[in-house]
């Protein structure tokens, strides 16, 4: 993928919010282009395949051991333990072979990048790049892949735009295409947009900090139906008394004046006196 095509790739990448602020020990910061932009979690770089394949063949034992140690460090995410210190020792030991140093420095670059120590990661990447040809063939793809990503992410975090483009050009020469994940991780650690201006549309895009939308697949709440009204006798309207109610005329309210009851029944004319 050419650098010109990176714009297209970046526009298709959706960054999600993370749980960390991405601040590295050497002062670099991850996240959006401004104080109000959503922060991104610092990515964790891992190889895209086993560093030491099952069919390692005649891989030198010391170099194989460095690869196995590195593989376990990255799997356990133990970037400051004894195993990580052992990797540093191998890289600095003048008695180590070039293949041991190449793998150890590449692993060291990834460990430093995963720890947010961008400047140290760049130094280790420089040492590893000087020995790229010494990486055994059985380990080249995962080792050089994670090395390129560590260098790309660290250069982006430090604002070294020229170096970012150099790494991308090298990946294109050697592999033909820059994986989307490399670019996504580079944008996740950019502080400001001068290094990768295309990231501005990603970190500040509408919806990037919106709360999760509510599910529409679950049950929805419907308004409860009105309670049923008691039925009225036939021939009446709601609110009117039933026909024949004592002391009332149709359409008039009942008499509540405290009377003693209905008037005596009319039985006709009084009988004549005898």
Secondary structure, 3 states (H helix, E strand, C coil): CCHHHHHHHHHHCCCCCCCCCCCCCCCCCCCCCCCCCCCCCCCCCCCCCCCCCCCCCCCCHHHHHHHHHHHHHHHHCCCCCHHHHHHHHHHHCCCCCHHHHHHHHHHHHHHHHHCCCHHHHHHHHHHHHCCHHHCCHHHHHHHHHHHHHHHHHHHHHCCCHHHHHHHHHHHHHHHCCCCHHHHHHHHHCCCCCCCCHHHHHHHCCCCCCCCCCCCCCCCCCCCCCCCCCCCCCCCCCCCCCCCCCCCCCCCCCCCCCCCCCCCCCCCCCCCCCC
